[in-house]
C-alpha cells in the first residue's frame, strides 16, 4: 500500500483525515514545482498511487492543466472534481481535507477568472468558517489558508454581503487570537483584512491601528520572557508599521529595540560581568540579517523546506569546540549558509564555566570554559532567526508538516505527537510545545538511527535494552559531526551543560523558561537531527 493510499484508508477507517490532507497538499506542491521529489519527500508521486478519490482525480486534471494547458481535460475537470471532493469530504466530516479542497478550488477559479465559481467558493468558505472555525480554541491553520486564498484573489466577482461576512470572520478571529496571546496569528488575520479592504477601496485605518496594538501587546508580553525575543518583536513592528505608525511610536520602538538587544546579550554574559558594546549588538543583528537573506534566496530557488534544512546546519547556530580565525576555517563552497561562527560576533575573551553546583569531573564532555556562553548565544541567535522567519511569513506552519512527513524512519506516533507540537508552537502555547517536542525528540532520533541501520540498544546486566538519550547520542560518535554530538550532549543531557531533556523530564524546568526561545530551539533540533542522521551511510 503506497503512502497516499494508506493515508486515504486511515481517513476512511478512523476519520483522522490529516495525513490524507497532507498527502494532497504535497502532491499539489509537487505539480506546482514548489518542492522537488529528490529533497527527502517520501509521499508517492501522483501517477504511482493506486488510491481513488475525487480529489486525486482533481489533481490529475490540475496536472494536465499545468503541464499541457489542457482546459477541458485539465482545468475544467479539476474544478469539477474539487467541488465533488469538497462535498464528499464534508459528508465524511473531514474538515482538513474539505478546507484544502475549497482552498485549491478558489485558487484555480481565481487564476481562470471564473466569476460564478469564485462567488460560490466564497459563499461555501463563509459557511464552512462560520460553522466549524468560530470557536476560541479552533486551530488556525485550515481557516487561515482558506482566507489567504480569498484575500489574495481578485474579489470583484464576490458580492458585498459575502465580503462583509468574511471581514467579520477575520475581525472575530483576530480578537480570539489576541485573547490567547497568539499575536502572530492575530496579525495574519489583520493582514488578510487589509488585503480585502484595500481591494474594496475601504478605509484600513482601523486595521493599521490594530496591527500597532498587536505589536504593543506582544512587546509587553515578551518583556517577561526575554530581551532578545523582545528586540526581535520590536524589529518586526518597525518593519511592518513604519509606513503608517506615527514618528513618536517608531522612535520609542527604535530606542527600546537597541536597549533590548544589548540587555539580551549581556544577560547571556552575566556570568562573566561583560558589558556589551553597541558594535557587538550590531554584529548580532548583522548575522541574523545575513541568515534571513540566505534563507530567502534558497527558498526562492528551491522551497522553504529546503531552505530550512540548510539553515539548521549553518555553522553560526552551533557553538564551536575550538576558536578559529576566519582565515583558518576551510572554505565550504557547498554551504549556502556559510557565515561567521559565534566567536566572530564577539571578541576573544576568557569566560568562566557556569556549572557552579556541579563539578566538571562529572561531565562526559570536554569543552572549553567559553562553551556554555557560546551555546547560549547560538540558542538566542537561533530563536531570533526563527522568530523573524515566522513573523515575515517566509516559512509557514504547513511547510513543517511537509518536512515532518519527509523524515526517514519517523513512526506514525512520532508524526502525530510532533504535529501537535507544531500546532502548539504556532499558537504560542510554548509550555505545552516544549513538553511535547522534548519528549518526542529522543524517540524520533532513535527511529531515525534504526532507519539508518544503526542499533539503539545495548547490553545491560546481560539484557539487550533500549538506550536512553545519552546512549543514543553516544551512537552518533564517529557517524556525524563532532561539534553537533557535543552540542547535543551539552544542551540536552550532560549535568554540567543545560541538561534540557533531563530537566524537562524530571520536572526541574522553570515555568518562566518555557517560552519561545526553547520551543524554537526544539523545533530546529527535530529537523537538524534529521539533516545530520540522514547523511549517515548505511552499513553494507
N, C-alpha and C positions, 0 to 999 in steps of 0.2 A: 504493500500500500504506500503510495507516494505521499509526500508531505501535505499537498493540497487536499488530496482525498481523505487523509486521516483527519485533517482539521475540519473538513465538512462533516465527516462521520461523527466526530466528537460533538459538534454543534447539534446534530440531529438526535444524538443519544443523551446528551447531558444539558442541552440548552445553553451551554457556555460557548458563545459564538466568537469570542475574542480572537482565537487562533485563526479561524476562517477569515475574519475581517483583516487580520494582519497579512494573511496569505494573499488575499485580493489586492490589498494595498501595495504589497511588494511586487506582485506581478504587474500592476499598472505602472509602477515606477520603473520597472524594467523596460516596459514598452516605450515609456516616455524618454528613456535613456538617462534617467536621473541616477540610476545605480547600475553598476556593471556586474555581470554574473561572476566574474573572477574575484570579486572583492569579498570573499568569505560567505556569500549568501547561499544558504542551503535550501531555500524554497525551490521546488521543482519549477522548471520553465513551463509556461502556459501550454505549449504544444506537446509536452510529455505527460501531462496529468491525465488520469482516466476518470477523474471526478466529473460529475454532471450537475450543473445548476445554471439557472438563467443568467446569473451574474458572470459566470465563466463564459457563457455564450456572448454576453455583452463585451467582455474583454477580447474575445476573438474578433468581433466586429470592430472594436476600437483599434485593434492591432492592424486590421486591414485598412482602416482609415488613415492611421499614422504612416504606414509603410507605403500604401499604394494610392491614397486619396480616393478610395472606392466609396462613394457616398451611399449607394443603395445597399450593398452588402456589408459595408463598414459602419459609417456614422449612423445611418438610419436604423440599422439593425441594433447597434449599441444602445441608442436611445430607447428603443422599444424594450430591449431586454433589461436595461437599467430600471425602467418603470415596473416591469414584471417582477424583477428580482427584489425591488423595494417593497412591493406589496406582499410578496411571499415571505420576506424577512420579517415584516411587521406581523404577519399572521403567525409566524413561529415565535414571536417575542424576541427576535434577535435585534436589539436596538443598535448594537455596534455595527452590524452588517447593514441594517436599514439606513443608518446615518451615513455610512460610507457610500452606499448606492446613490442616495439622494445628492450627496456632495458631488460625486462623479457625474451624475445626470446634469446638475446645474452647470458645472464647469464646461461640459461638452455642449450643452444647449446655448450657453453664452458665446462660445467660440464660433458657433454656427449661426448666431443671430436668430435663433428660434424663439420668437416672442411669446407664442402661446405656451410652449413648454417652460419658458422662464417664469411666466406668471403662475402656471400650475405648480412648478417646482417650489417657488417661493411660498405659495399657499400651503403646500404639503410641509414645508420646513417650519412654518409658523405653527401648524397643528402639532407636529412632532415635538417641537421645542416646548410649547405650552403644556402639552400633556405629560411629557416624560423628563423634561430638564428644567423644571421650575423650582425644585426643592433646594434648600440651603446646603444639603450635603451631596448634591449632584456632582459627579465627575465632570470637569470642564471640557475634556478632550473632544468628545464627539460633537457636543453642542458648538464648540469653538470652530471646528472645521467646517460645519455647515454655514455658520455665519461668515467665515472667511470667504467661502465660495461666493456667497451672495454679495458681500460688501466689496469684493474685488471685481464683480461683474458689472456689465452695463445695465443700469437699473431703469432705463427709460420704458421698458415694456412691463414693469411691475406697477400696479396701481397704488395710489397713496394710502389707501386703507391698509393694505398688506404691509407697506413700508412702515407705517405708523406702529403697527403691531411688532414689527421687527425692532424698531427703535426702542419700544417699551421693554422688549425682552432684553436687549443689551443693557439698558439702564438698570433693570432689576438684577441681572447677573452681576453687573459692576458693583451694585450695592451689597449683594450677598458676599462676593469675594472680598470686599473691603472688610466686612464684619468678621470674616475668617482670617483677616490679616494676610490674605493671599494677593499681595499687591501686583505681582507680575500678571496674574490672570485678570485682575481688575483693569489694568492698563490695556490689555489686549481687547477687552470689551469696549473700552473708551476709544481705542484706535479704530475699531470697526464702526462705532458710532460716527466718528469723524469722517470716515470714508463715505458712509451712507449719506450723511447730511451735506457733505460737500457736493456730491452729485445732485442732490435735490436743491442746491443753492440756498440752503437754510443756514442760519447762524450756528456757529460751532463754539461760540464764546463760553457757553456753559460746559462744553466738553473739555476745552482747554483749562478752565478753572478746576475741573475735576481731576485732570491729569496732574496739575501742580499740587493739588491737595493730596492726591495719592502718593506722590513722591515725598511730600512733607510728612505724611503718616508713616511711610516706610523708614524715612531717615530717623524719625523719633523712635520707632521700634528697634531699628538696628543699633542705635546708641547703646542699648542694654546688652547687645550681643558682641560687638567688636568694632574697633576703629576702622580696620581696613575694609570690611564689608560696608561700613557706613560711608567711607570715602568712595567706594565703587557705586553705591546708590546715588550719592550726590553727583558723581560724574555723569551717570545716566540721566539724572534730572536736568543737568545743564545742557547736555547734548540734545535732548528731546524738546525741552521747553524754552530754549533760548529764543526761538522766533516769536514767541508770544508772551513770555513772562516779563514782568517789569524789572527794571535795572536794579532796583533795591534788592529784590529777591535773588537775582542772579549773582549780585556782588556778595551777598551773605553766603550763598552756597559755595562760591569760589573760595572764600576765606575758610569756611568750615571744612571743605574738602582738603585744602592744603594742610590744615592743622590735624585733621583725622589721619591723613597719610603718615605724617611724622609721628603722631601718638601711637599709631598702629605698629609701626616698625620698632619704635622704642619699647613698646610692650613686649615684643618678641625678644628684645635685647636687655630686658630689665635685669637679668642675672649678672650682666657684666657692667651695668651702670653706663650704658652707651647712649649719648645724646646724638640723635640722628640729624644730619645736616640737610639743608634744602636740596643739595646736589644728590645725595643718596636717595631721598624720597623721589626725586625726579627720575633717577636711574630705574627705580622700581616701576614707575609708570611707563617709562620707555619700553621696558621689556614686555609689559602687558600689551602695549600697543603693537609691538613687533609680532607677538604671538597671534593677536587677533587678526592682523593684516595677513599673516601667512595662512591662517585658517580660512579667511575669505577667499584667497587665491586658489587654494586646493579645493575648497567646496565648489567653486565655480568650474574648475577643470574636471572634477570627479563627482563628489557628492559630500554633503555634510557629514555622513557617516565615515567616509574615507578620511576626511579632514580631521575628525575627532580621534580616530585611531592613530593618525600621525601625531596629533597634538599631545596625546598622553605619554608619548615616548620622547618628547622634547627634553634635551639634557637639563635645561634650567628648572624643570619640575621635579628633579631628583637631586638630593644632596650628593656631592662627590666625596669619595674617601680620601682623596689627595688633592691639594690645591695645585692647579696648573696655571701657568701664564697662558694667555690666548694663543701665543705662537707655539706653545708646546703641545697643544691638543691636535691630534691628527685631523686632517680635512675629512668631512663627511659629505661628499658631493650628493649622495642619495638622500640625505636628510633634509627635507624641505623646511623643517622647523629648527634647523641649526641656529643656535643663538648663544648668548653668554651663559656661563654657569652662574650659580648663585653667588660664587666668590667674586665674580667680576662686577656685581652690582655694588658690593661693599668692599672697602679696602681690607687688606690682610691685617687681622688683629688676633691677639691671644685671647681665647674665651674659656671660661671655666665650665666644667661639667655640672649638670644640674641635678644629678642623682643624689640629692643631699641625704636621703634616708636609706639609701641602698648602696652598698659598697660596689665599686667597679668589679671586684673579684667575682661577683655572682653573675656577671654578664657573659653571654655566649658570643658577643660580637666585639671585634677590635676596631674601635672608631676613634678618631681624633677628638680632642676636647671641644672643638668648634662644631662637631657634627650635629649636636642637638639644636643649636641655634640655626644652622643651615637648614635642618629638616623643618623647623618651624616656619622659616621664611619661604621654603619651597611650597609648603602646605598653604600658607597665606597667599602666595602667588597663584597657586592652582585655583583656590576659591575665587580670587579676583577675576581670573580669566573666565572661569565657568559662569560666574555671575554676568559678566558682560556679554558673553555669547548668548545667554538665555534672554537677557533684557533687550538685546538688539535683535532677537529672533533670528540669529544666524544659525541656530540649531533649535529644533523643536522637540516636543515630547515624543512624537511618533517616530522620529529618527532613532531614538534609543530603543524603541521596541523592535525596529528592524535590526539594529545591532544585536540586541538580545537574542533574536531568532537565529542569528548567524553563529553563535558561539558553539564551537565543536565540542560535543560531549555534554553540554548542559541538559539536565533532565527536565521532564515536564514540571516537576515540583520546583526546580531551580527557577524556571521561567515564570511560574505562577507567583512565587514569592517575590521575585525581582520585578515583576510587573507592578505589584502593589507597592514595592519600594519606589519605583519611578513615579507612580501616581502621587504617593505621599510627598516625594521630593518636590514635584512641580506644584503641589498645592501648599507648599511651605509648612508641612507638618513634619518638621525635622526630627523631633524626638522619636516619633514613630518610624520615620525613614531610617534613622541610624540603627535602631534595633532590628529592623527587617533586613537591611543591607548588610550590616556587620555579621549577623548570624548566618547569612547565606553565602557570604564571600568564601568562607572556609570550604563549604561543600562544593561550591562552584569550581574552586581551584582543584579540589580533589577529582571531580568528574572530568575536568579538562585534562589533567595528568593521565587519568585512566584512558581517555580517548587517544592520548599520545603514547599509549602502551608503556606508561611508567607506573610501577607499583606504588601504591599508597598505603600498604600495610607493612608491618614489621613484627619480628618475634619479640614477645614479652612474656617471660616466665613460661616459655615453651608453647605459647599460643600465638597464632598469627592474627594480630589485631589491627584495626584501622588506626592510622596515625592522627594525632591532633594537629593543630595548625603549625606548631613548632616543627613537628616531624615532616609535615607537608612542605614547609619552606626548606627544610634540610634536603629534601628530594630535588629541589631546584638547583642545589650547588653543582656547578660544572655544566649545567644544562642551559642556564640563561645568564644574563649579565650579572657580575658580582655585585655591582652597586645597587641593582634592583633587589637582589636577595638580601643584602644588608639592610636596605630601607624597609623591606617587609618585616624583618626581624625587629628592627628598632621601632617602627611605627605601630605594629600590632601585637608583638609578643614579648620582647625582651624586658626584663624588670627594670633595667637601667634606662630603657627607652620610654616610649609613650605607652606601650602595652595596651593599646586602644581596644583590641579584641578582648583581652582578659578583663579590663576594667568594665567594659560593657556587659560581658557575660556574668560577672560576679557582683554587679550592682554598685560598682565604685565610680561610675561616670556621674559627674555632677550635672544637674539639670541645666545650669547656665552654660555648660559646654555644648549642649545638644542643639546646635544652631546650624546655619547654612554651611559654615566652613567645613565641619566634619562630614556632613552628609554629602557635600560636593566632592570631598576627597574620596569617600567610599564609592560614589558614582564613577569617578575616574579609575579607582582601583579595580572595579569589576571589569572594565574594558582594557585597562593596562595589563592586567594579568592575562587576558585573552591575547593581547598583542604579543606578549613575551612567550607564553606557553605554546601558542600556535606555531612558533618558529622552532620548537624542539624537533629534532629529527627522530622519526620513528625507527626503533631498532629493526634491523633486517632479520 
